[in-house]
Amino acid sequence: RPDGLVLCPAVGTRVEDLRALTDTGTPIVQLSREVIGSGLDFVGAEDETGTRLAVTHLIELGHRRIAFFGGVDGASTSDNRRRAYRATMAAHGAPVDPALVFPGWGRRETGLRAIDAALDLPDPPTAAVCFNDVTAFGAMLGLYRRGLKPGQDFALVGCDDTLEASQWHPGLTSLRHTVPPGPVAADVLFQRLRDPRQAQQRRAIAPLLIVRGTPQPPRA
């Protein structure tokens, strides 16, 4: 059997679902997604901090109707980001409208569907924070299909700062991990192997907002 595991829990994973693994005594580090109450070490992004940075940036540009594209219930990453989205909007006195939350897996199709549905609303948003870059790419494609320009006609912010984010025109503004999470997870696992009785570790990596061309002030 393995000496240790780095595990990204599937969406909807419960504490009892992990019991077959934890009962073996094998050291486990959760990566990216977290099962609350599992007692296992965790390494991932500061999801709430990142979303707060993204929403605040859009509000400071003048946006008030801001949507959230992507994310599914039961994933800690989605739950954290959507919670921070609502809290940050409320903190700035911006309307928190449930109609502006468009759930879905982090795929281009989600972004495509979300941007079409958002723009067809009677009072459409002018901007969106996306669950990840791939969802944002889908939204950008949807804007181009409608003869609109990302940033100029609709502001977007992604998450993960993938290489492709800098290759689009305009470049996608996105949230970047300040430290790669994989090596951190490996380090935490080796620490656990050396001392199985140490206290639970939770390493949340701070994000950095990489500003490019997709968020611009809303049109008058």
C-alpha positions as a Markdown table, in Angstrom:
| # | Residue | x | y | z |
|---|---|---|---|---|
| 1 | Arg | 0.0 | 0.0 | 0.0 |
| 2 | Pro | 1.2 | 3.6 | -0.4 |
| 3 | Asp | 3.0 | 5.4 | 2.4 |
| 4 | Gly | 0.8 | 8.5 | 1.9 |
| 5 | Leu | -1.8 | 10.0 | -0.4 |
| 6 | Val | -2.5 | 13.5 | -1.8 |
| 7 | Leu | -6.3 | 13.5 | -2.5 |
| 8 | Cys | -8.5 | 15.9 | -4.3 |
| 9 | Pro | -12.0 | 14.9 | -3.0 |
| 10 | Ala | -14.8 | 14.5 | -5.5 |
| 11 | Val | -17.7 | 16.9 | -5.3 |
| 12 | Gly | -20.1 | 15.8 | -2.6 |
| 13 | Thr | -17.6 | 13.7 | -0.7 |
| 14 | Arg | -18.6 | 13.3 | 3.0 |
| 15 | Val | -16.5 | 12.4 | 6.0 |
| 16 | Glu | -18.0 | 8.9 | 6.1 |
| 17 | Asp | -17.0 | 8.4 | 2.4 |
| 18 | Leu | -13.3 | 8.8 | 3.5 |
| 19 | Arg | -13.5 | 6.3 | 6.3 |
| 20 | Ala | -12.2 | 3.4 | 4.3 |
| 21 | Leu | -9.1 | 5.4 | 3.7 |
| 22 | Thr | -8.6 | 7.0 | 7.0 |
| 23 | Asp | -9.2 | 3.7 | 8.9 |
| 24 | Thr | -6.0 | 2.3 | 7.3 |
| 25 | Gly | -4.0 | 5.0 | 9.1 |
| 26 | Thr | -2.5 | 6.1 | 5.8 |
| 27 | Pro | -1.4 | 9.8 | 5.9 |
| 28 | Ile | -3.7 | 11.9 | 3.6 |
| 29 | Val | -3.4 | 15.5 | 2.5 |
| 30 | Gln | -6.4 | 17.1 | 0.8 |
| 31 | Leu | -5.5 | 19.2 | -2.2 |
| 32 | Ser | -7.7 | 22.0 | -3.6 |
| 33 | Arg | -11.1 | 20.7 | -2.2 |
| 34 | Glu | -11.7 | 20.2 | 1.5 |
| 35 | Val | -14.0 | 17.9 | 3.3 |
| 36 | Ile | -14.9 | 19.8 | 6.5 |
| 37 | Gly | -14.7 | 17.8 | 9.6 |
| 38 | Ser | -12.4 | 15.1 | 8.2 |
| 39 | Gly | -9.5 | 16.1 | 10.4 |
| 40 | Leu | -7.2 | 15.7 | 7.4 |
| 41 | Asp | -4.4 | 18.1 | 6.4 |
| 42 | Phe | -5.4 | 20.5 | 3.6 |
| 43 | Val | -3.6 | 22.6 | 1.0 |
| 44 | Gly | -5.5 | 24.9 | -1.3 |
| 45 | Ala | -6.3 | 28.5 | -2.3 |
| 46 | Glu | -7.7 | 31.2 | -0.1 |
| 47 | Asp | -10.9 | 31.0 | -2.2 |
| 48 | Glu | -12.8 | 33.6 | -0.2 |
| 49 | Thr | -9.9 | 36.1 | -0.3 |
| 50 | Gly | -9.5 | 35.6 | -4.0 |
| 51 | Thr | -13.2 | 36.2 | -4.8 |
| 52 | Arg | -13.2 | 39.2 | -2.5 |
| 53 | Leu | -10.3 | 40.7 | -4.5 |
| 54 | Ala | -12.1 | 40.0 | -7.8 |
| 55 | Val | -15.5 | 41.4 | -6.8 |
| 56 | Thr | -13.9 | 44.5 | -5.1 |
| 57 | His | -11.9 | 45.2 | -8.3 |
| 58 | Leu | -15.0 | 45.2 | -10.4 |
| 59 | Ile | -16.9 | 47.4 | -8.0 |
| 60 | Glu | -14.1 | 49.9 | -7.9 |
| 61 | Leu | -14.3 | 50.1 | -11.7 |
| 62 | Gly | -17.9 | 51.1 | -11.3 |
| 63 | His | -19.8 | 47.8 | -11.8 |
| 64 | Arg | -22.9 | 47.2 | -9.6 |
| 65 | Arg | -24.7 | 44.3 | -11.3 |
| 66 | Ile | -22.1 | 41.6 | -11.1 |
| 67 | Ala | -22.8 | 37.9 | -11.9 |
| 68 | Phe | -21.1 | 34.7 | -10.8 |
| 69 | Phe | -20.5 | 32.1 | -13.5 |
| 70 | Gly | -19.9 | 28.5 | -12.6 |
| 71 | Gly | -19.4 | 26.4 | -9.5 |
| 72 | Val | -21.4 | 23.4 | -8.2 |
| 73 | Asp | -22.9 | 22.7 | -4.8 |
| 74 | Gly | -21.0 | 20.3 | -2.6 |
| 75 | Ala | -17.5 | 21.5 | -3.7 |
| 76 | Ser | -15.7 | 23.5 | -1.0 |
| 77 | Thr | -14.1 | 25.7 | -3.8 |
| 78 | Ser | -17.5 | 26.6 | -5.2 |
| 79 | Asp | -19.2 | 27.1 | -1.9 |
| 80 | Asn | -16.4 | 29.3 | -0.6 |
| 81 | Arg | -16.2 | 31.5 | -3.7 |
| 82 | Arg | -20.0 | 32.0 | -4.0 |
| 83 | Arg | -20.3 | 32.8 | -0.3 |
| 84 | Ala | -17.5 | 35.4 | -0.6 |
| 85 | Tyr | -19.1 | 36.8 | -3.7 |
| 86 | Arg | -22.4 | 37.4 | -1.9 |
| 87 | Ala | -20.7 | 38.8 | 1.2 |
| 88 | Thr | -18.5 | 41.2 | -0.7 |
| 89 | Met | -21.4 | 42.5 | -2.8 |
| 90 | Ala | -23.4 | 43.1 | 0.3 |
| 91 | Ala | -20.4 | 44.8 | 2.1 |
| 92 | His | -20.2 | 47.3 | -0.7 |
| 93 | Gly | -24.0 | 47.9 | -0.8 |
| 94 | Ala | -24.3 | 46.3 | -4.2 |
| 95 | Pro | -27.4 | 44.2 | -5.0 |
| 96 | Val | -27.2 | 40.5 | -4.3 |
| 97 | Asp | -29.5 | 39.1 | -6.9 |
| 98 | Pro | -29.9 | 35.2 | -7.0 |
| 99 | Ala | -30.8 | 35.5 | -10.6 |
| 100 | Leu | -27.2 | 36.5 | -11.3 |
| 101 | Val | -25.7 | 33.2 | -10.1 |
| 102 | Phe | -25.3 | 30.7 | -12.9 |
| 103 | Pro | -24.0 | 27.3 | -11.6 |
| 104 | Gly | -22.2 | 24.7 | -13.6 |
| 105 | Trp | -19.1 | 22.7 | -14.0 |
| 106 | Gly | -15.9 | 24.6 | -14.8 |
| 107 | Arg | -16.2 | 24.2 | -18.5 |
| 108 | Arg | -16.4 | 26.4 | -21.6 |
| 109 | Glu | -20.0 | 25.3 | -22.1 |
| 110 | Thr | -20.9 | 26.7 | -18.6 |
| 111 | Gly | -19.5 | 30.1 | -19.6 |
| 112 | Leu | -21.3 | 30.1 | -22.9 |
| 113 | Arg | -24.7 | 29.3 | -21.4 |
| 114 | Ala | -24.2 | 31.7 | -18.6 |
| 115 | Ile | -23.3 | 34.8 | -20.7 |
| 116 | Asp | -26.2 | 34.2 | -23.0 |
| 117 | Ala | -28.6 | 33.8 | -20.1 |
| 118 | Ala | -27.2 | 36.8 | -18.3 |
| 119 | Leu | -27.4 | 39.1 | -21.3 |
| 120 | Asp | -31.0 | 38.1 | -22.0 |
| 121 | Leu | -32.2 | 39.2 | -18.5 |
| 122 | Pro | -34.4 | 42.2 | -18.4 |
| 123 | Asp | -31.8 | 44.0 | -16.2 |
| 124 | Pro | -28.5 | 42.3 | -17.3 |
| 125 | Pro | -25.3 | 42.4 | -15.4 |
| 126 | Thr | -22.3 | 44.3 | -16.7 |
| 127 | Ala | -19.6 | 42.0 | -15.2 |
| 128 | Ala | -19.0 | 38.5 | -13.9 |
| 129 | Val | -16.6 | 36.7 | -11.6 |
| 130 | Cys | -16.0 | 33.2 | -13.1 |
| 131 | Phe | -15.4 | 30.0 | -11.1 |
| 132 | Asn | -12.3 | 29.4 | -13.2 |
| 133 | Asp | -10.5 | 30.6 | -16.3 |
| 134 | Val | -12.1 | 27.9 | -18.5 |
| 135 | Thr | -15.6 | 29.1 | -17.6 |
| 136 | Ala | -14.4 | 32.7 | -18.4 |
| 137 | Phe | -13.1 | 31.5 | -21.8 |
| 138 | Gly | -16.5 | 30.2 | -22.6 |
| 139 | Ala | -18.1 | 33.5 | -21.7 |
| 140 | Met | -15.6 | 35.4 | -23.9 |
| 141 | Leu | -16.5 | 33.1 | -26.8 |
| 142 | Gly | -20.2 | 33.9 | -26.1 |
| 143 | Leu | -19.5 | 37.6 | -26.2 |
| 144 | Tyr | -17.7 | 37.4 | -29.5 |
| 145 | Arg | -20.6 | 35.4 | -31.0 |
| 146 | Arg | -23.0 | 38.2 | -30.1 |
| 147 | Gly | -20.7 | 40.8 | -31.6 |
| 148 | Leu | -19.5 | 42.1 | -28.2 |
| 149 | Lys | -16.0 | 42.6 | -26.9 |
| 150 | Pro | -14.8 | 41.2 | -23.5 |
| 151 | Gly | -13.8 | 44.0 | -21.2 |
| 152 | Gln | -15.2 | 46.7 | -23.4 |
| 153 | Asp | -18.8 | 45.5 | -23.4 |
| 154 | Phe | -18.8 | 43.1 | -20.5 |
| 155 | Ala | -16.2 | 42.7 | -17.7 |
| 156 | Leu | -14.8 | 39.3 | -16.7 |
| 157 | Val | -12.5 | 37.9 | -14.1 |
| 158 | Gly | -11.3 | 34.3 | -14.0 |
| 159 | Cys | -9.5 | 32.1 | -11.5 |
| 160 | Asp | -6.3 | 30.0 | -11.8 |
| 161 | Asp | -4.4 | 32.3 | -14.2 |
| 162 | Thr | -3.7 | 29.5 | -16.7 |
| 163 | Leu | -1.2 | 30.1 | -19.5 |
| 164 | Glu | -4.1 | 30.6 | -21.9 |
| 165 | Ala | -5.4 | 33.6 | -19.9 |
| 166 | Ser | -2.5 | 35.7 | -21.1 |
| 167 | Gln | -2.9 | 34.5 | -24.7 |
| 168 | Trp | -6.4 | 35.8 | -25.4 |
| 169 | His | -7.1 | 39.2 | -26.7 |
| 170 | Pro | -7.7 | 41.0 | -24.6 |
| 171 | Gly | -5.9 | 39.1 | -21.9 |
| 172 | Leu | -8.1 | 37.6 | -19.1 |
| 173 | Thr | -7.8 | 39.1 | -15.7 |
| 174 | Ser | -7.4 | 36.2 | -13.3 |
| 175 | Leu | -6.5 | 35.1 | -9.8 |
| 176 | Arg | -3.1 | 33.4 | -9.4 |
| 177 | His | -1.7 | 31.2 | -6.7 |
| 178 | Thr | 1.2 | 33.0 | -5.1 |
| 179 | Val | 2.8 | 29.6 | -4.4 |
| 180 | Pro | 2.2 | 26.4 | -6.5 |
| 181 | Pro | 0.0 | 24.2 | -4.3 |
| 182 | Gly | 1.4 | 20.8 | -5.4 |
| 183 | Pro | 4.8 | 21.1 | -3.8 |
| 184 | Val | 3.2 | 22.5 | -0.6 |
| 185 | Ala | 0.9 | 19.5 | -0.4 |
| 186 | Ala | 4.0 | 17.2 | -0.9 |
| 187 | Asp | 5.8 | 19.0 | 1.9 |
| 188 | Val | 2.8 | 18.7 | 4.3 |
| 189 | Leu | 2.6 | 15.0 | 3.5 |
| 190 | Phe | 6.3 | 14.4 | 4.2 |
| 191 | Gln | 5.8 | 16.2 | 7.5 |
| 192 | Arg | 2.9 | 14.0 | 8.3 |
| 193 | Leu | 5.0 | 10.9 | 7.5 |
| 194 | Arg | 7.7 | 12.0 | 9.8 |
| 195 | Asp | 5.3 | 12.8 | 12.6 |
| 196 | Pro | 1.9 | 11.2 | 12.3 |
| 197 | Arg | 0.8 | 12.7 | 15.6 |
| 198 | Gln | 1.3 | 16.3 | 14.8 |
| 199 | Ala | -1.6 | 18.7 | 14.7 |
| 200 | Gln | -3.8 | 19.1 | 11.6 |
| 201 | Gln | -2.3 | 21.5 | 9.1 |
| 202 | Arg | -4.4 | 23.8 | 6.9 |
| 203 | Arg | -2.3 | 25.7 | 4.3 |
| 204 | Ala | -4.4 | 28.2 | 2.5 |
| 205 | Ile | -2.4 | 29.9 | -0.3 |
| 206 | Ala | -2.9 | 33.6 | -0.8 |
| 207 | Pro | -4.1 | 34.7 | -4.3 |
| 208 | Leu | -2.9 | 37.5 | -6.4 |
| 209 | Leu | -5.1 | 39.4 | -8.9 |
| 210 | Ile | -3.4 | 39.6 | -12.3 |
| 211 | Val | -5.0 | 42.5 | -14.1 |
| 212 | Arg | -5.2 | 42.4 | -17.8 |
| 213 | Gly | -7.8 | 43.7 | -20.3 |
| 214 | Thr | -11.1 | 42.0 | -19.6 |
| 215 | Pro | -12.4 | 44.2 | -16.8 |
| 216 | Gln | -13.0 | 47.8 | -17.8 |
| 217 | Pro | -15.5 | 50.3 | -16.4 |
| 218 | Pro | -19.1 | 49.8 | -17.5 |
| 219 | Arg | -20.4 | 51.6 | -20.5 |
| 220 | Ala | -22.4 | 54.7 | -19.7 |
